């Protein structure tokens, strides 16, 4: 039986500091006072099952979402019916801002695993931004950062070879790991090989083959969905074009 989202109304008492709720989803870098104000604006805690859609492309822009635990993928739907993953999202990220300009959601937002997010009314967020220059600056920074990352992804993934794309992806995953409570060099891949391929513009078979080669070469340690970077400097060298991928004759010893 297909599960649906569980929308749980939340009261002010349930999101007080120390309650354990909402605190882990709030973006970093905000003052304690502003974090307290933002906590009070949360209207629902939403539990999303693996594979369920939190937002559908074309839906009216009414809410923002802060990921508390788990992860999402943004899926762009082409006019020809094709689909492409254009981003992955992690805890403490504010989702939904891409719909601000046209007042409609631009992509499907699908849970990669059992996920929880807090829902905020855009009108309440907008009102807070009007009265708080600090929060307005944070929103503008978030939007600018998303645009910059999207342009970087478009440029880099369009010009890289397949091995550089995998190196880029793994290093990006490592950079997001601390937000998920993990060490930077060790993380879990909640997405499928097919998802990774969609994001990188590679086939699922190519992704599987490259990950297997990286594991055999001693660059990474892979245990099912768990990945540990053993030679992140090698990945960075490949990404920077300083070293030709798999140029050695035998596996790297660590």
URPE-V67105 format. One record per residue. N is the residue number from 1. RES is the residue in one small letter. PSI is psi in radians with two decimals (NA if undefined). BURIAL is # if it has 9 or more other ideal C-beta (glycine too) atoms within 8 Angstrom, else .. D_CENTER is the distance of its C-alpha to the mean C-alpha in Angstrom with 2 decimals. Layout:
# URPE-V67105
N|RES|PSI|BURIAL|D_CENTER  N|RES|PSI|BURIAL|D_CENTER
This chain:
# URPE-V67105
1|x|2.31|.|27.56  2|x|2.26|.|24.32  3|x|2.66|.|22.58  4|x|2.95|.|21.55  5|x|2.50|#|19.38  6|x|1.90|.|21.18  7|x|1.99|.|21.43  8|x|1.97|.|23.07  9|x|2.49|.|24.82  10|x|2.48|#|24.67  11|x|2.90|.|27.54  12|x|-0.63|.|27.82  13|x|-0.53|.|29.18  14|x|-0.16|.|26.16  15|x|0.36|#|23.85  16|x|2.67|.|26.28  17|x|2.35|.|25.35  18|x|-0.15|.|25.80  19|x|-0.29|#|25.29  20|x|-0.26|.|22.00  21|x|2.52|.|20.44  22|x|-0.59|#|17.91  23|x|-0.72|#|18.30  24|x|-0.08|#|15.29  25|x|-0.24|#|12.98  26|x|2.43|#|14.64  27|x|2.55|#|13.29  28|x|2.84|.|15.15  29|x|0.03|.|18.00  30|x|2.63|#|19.86  31|x|2.78|.|23.46  32|x|-0.70|.|24.62  33|x|-0.77|.|26.52  34|x|-0.62|#|23.67  35|x|-0.69|#|21.41  36|x|-0.73|#|24.40  37|x|-0.74|#|24.76  38|x|-0.65|#|21.17  39|x|-0.69|#|21.49  40|x|-0.22|.|24.48  41|x|-0.23|#|22.75  42|x|2.29|#|20.54  43|x|-0.48|#|22.32  44|x|2.56|#|20.65  45|x|2.14|#|18.64  46|x|2.14|#|17.13  47|x|2.12|#|16.88  48|x|2.15|#|15.24  49|x|2.74|#|16.49  50|x|2.22|.|14.90  51|x|-0.16|.|15.12  52|x|2.72|#|15.89  53|x|2.13|.|14.83  54|x|-0.76|#|14.00  55|x|2.47|#|14.74  56|x|2.45|.|16.92  57|x|2.35|#|17.42  58|x|-0.21|.|20.61  59|x|2.65|.|20.49  60|x|2.49|.|21.88  61|x|1.81|#|19.76  62|x|-0.39|.|20.75  63|x|2.75|#|17.96  64|x|2.73|#|14.83  65|x|2.40|#|12.55  66|x|2.14|#|11.26  67|x|2.20|#|9.20  68|x|-0.84|#|11.81  69|x|2.68|.|11.05  70|x|-2.79|#|9.35  71|x|2.77|#|6.17  72|x|2.84|#|6.16  73|x|2.47|#|6.78  74|x|2.13|#|8.57  75|x|2.09|#|12.02  76|x|2.32|#|14.72  77|x|2.02|#|18.21  78|x|2.83|.|20.97  79|x|-0.43|.|24.52  80|x|0.08|.|25.77  81|x|-0.13|.|23.68  82|x|2.72|.|21.35  83|x|2.54|#|17.61  84|x|2.35|#|14.89  85|x|2.19|#|11.15  86|x|-0.16|#|10.11  87|x|2.72|#|6.32  88|x|2.64|#|3.32  89|x|2.53|#|1.68  90|x|2.99|#|3.91  91|x|2.55|#|7.62  92|x|0.09|#|9.48  93|x|2.47|#|7.40  94|x|2.10|#|9.88  95|x|2.61|#|9.34  96|x|-0.18|#|12.30  97|x|-0.39|#|13.63  98|x|-0.33|#|13.78  99|x|0.02|#|16.63  100|x|-0.84|.|18.64  101|x|-0.83|.|20.93  102|x|0.01|.|22.10  103|x|0.39|.|21.75  104|x|2.65|#|20.13  105|x|2.39|#|16.68  106|x|-0.35|.|15.98  107|x|2.82|#|13.72  108|x|2.43|#|13.49  109|x|1.87|#|10.58  110|x|2.36|#|11.06  111|x|2.30|#|10.47  112|x|-0.23|#|10.02  113|x|3.01|.|12.21  114|x|2.13|#|14.24  115|x|2.60|#|12.07  116|x|2.43|#|13.38  117|x|2.69|#|12.72  118|x|2.41|#|15.37  119|x|2.33|#|16.82  120|x|2.34|#|18.51  121|x|2.30|#|21.15  122|x|-0.64|#|20.64  123|x|-0.69|.|24.37  124|x|-0.70|#|24.15  125|x|-0.74|#|21.28  126|x|-0.72|.|23.37  127|x|-0.71|.|26.46  128|x|-0.68|#|24.95  129|x|-0.59|#|23.87  130|x|-0.64|.|27.47  131|x|-0.18|.|29.04  132|x|1.80|#|26.72  133|x|-0.58|.|26.43  134|x|-0.79|#|24.02  135|x|-0.66|#|21.53  136|x|-0.76|#|22.18  137|x|-0.70|.|21.48  138|x|-0.76|#|18.14  139|x|-0.78|#|17.17  140|x|-0.69|.|18.57  141|x|-0.73|.|16.83  142|x|-0.76|#|13.37  143|x|-0.73|#|14.47  144|x|-0.71|.|16.03  145|x|-0.73|.|13.15  146|x|-0.75|#|10.97  147|x|-0.74|.|14.16  148|x|-0.74|.|14.84  149|x|-0.70|#|11.61  150|x|-0.74|#|12.24  151|x|-0.69|.|15.82  152|x|-0.79|.|15.23  153|x|-0.79|#|13.26  154|x|-0.76|.|16.07  155|x|-0.87|.|18.74  156|x|-0.79|#|17.76  157|x|-0.40|#|16.82  158|x|-0.29|.|19.96  159|x|-0.07|.|22.18  160|x|2.71|#|21.16  161|x|2.97|.|22.92  162|x|-0.69|#|21.23  163|x|-0.67|#|21.41  164|x|-0.64|#|19.90  165|x|-0.76|#|16.91  166|x|-0.73|#|16.41  167|x|-0.78|#|17.05  168|x|-0.81|#|14.53  169|x|-0.83|#|11.75  170|x|-0.69|#|13.02  171|x|-0.62|#|13.42  172|x|-0.71|.|9.90  173|x|-0.74|#|8.90  174|x|-0.63|#|11.85  175|x|-0.53|.|10.95  176|x|-0.25|#|7.95  177|x|-0.76|#|10.40  178|x|-0.58|.|12.56  179|x|-0.37|#|10.30  180|x|0.16|#|10.52  181|x|0.37|.|14.23  182|x|2.78|#|14.65  183|x|2.61|.|16.60  184|x|-0.49|.|15.03  185|x|0.05|.|16.95  186|x|2.29|#|16.12  187|x|2.94|#|13.11  188|x|2.44|.|12.64  189|x|1.76|#|11.38  190|x|-0.28|.|10.64  191|x|2.84|#|10.80  192|x|2.92|.|14.29  193|x|-0.59|#|15.97  194|x|-0.70|.|16.43  195|x|-0.79|#|12.74  196|x|-0.76|#|12.46  197|x|-0.71|#|15.65  198|x|-0.74|#|14.65  199|x|-0.71|#|11.83  200|x|-0.18|#|14.36  201|x|0.61|.|17.42  202|x|2.79|#|19.10  203|x|2.76|.|20.89  204|x|-0.66|#|19.94  205|x|-0.69|.|23.19  206|x|-0.74|#|22.39  207|x|-0.84|#|19.10  208|x|-0.73|#|21.10  209|x|-0.77|.|23.97  210|x|-0.71|#|22.16  211|x|-0.67|#|20.42  212|x|-0.73|.|23.91  213|x|-0.71|#|25.53  214|x|-0.69|#|23.25  215|x|-0.80|#|24.09  216|x|-0.55|.|27.78  217|x|-0.12|#|27.86  218|x|0.17|#|26.65  219|x|-0.64|#|23.66  220|x|2.76|#|21.26  221|x|2.13|.|22.10  222|x|2.15|#|20.60  223|x|1.63|.|21.51  224|x|-1.96|.|20.17  225|x|-0.06|.|16.40  226|x|2.27|#|16.84  227|x|2.31|#|16.70  228|x|2.18|#|18.60  229|x|2.04|#|19.01  230|x|-0.40|#|22.78  231|x|1.16|#|23.28  232|x|-0.47|#|20.36  233|x|-0.57|.|23.12  234|x|-0.77|#|24.05  235|x|-0.74|#|20.60  236|x|-0.68|#|20.69  237|x|-0.71|#|24.26  238|x|-0.78|#|23.41  239|x|-0.69|#|20.67  240|x|-0.11|.|23.24  241|x|0.26|.|25.92  242|x|-0.46|.|28.13  243|x|2.41|.|28.60  244|x|2.24|.|29.05  245|x|2.38|#|26.79  246|x|0.69|.|28.84  247|x|-0.30|.|31.91  248|x|2.85|.|33.42  249|x|-0.27|.|35.94  250|x|2.81|.|34.89  251|x|2.62|.|31.78  252|x|2.38|#|30.67  253|x|2.36|.|32.16  254|x|NA|.|30.38
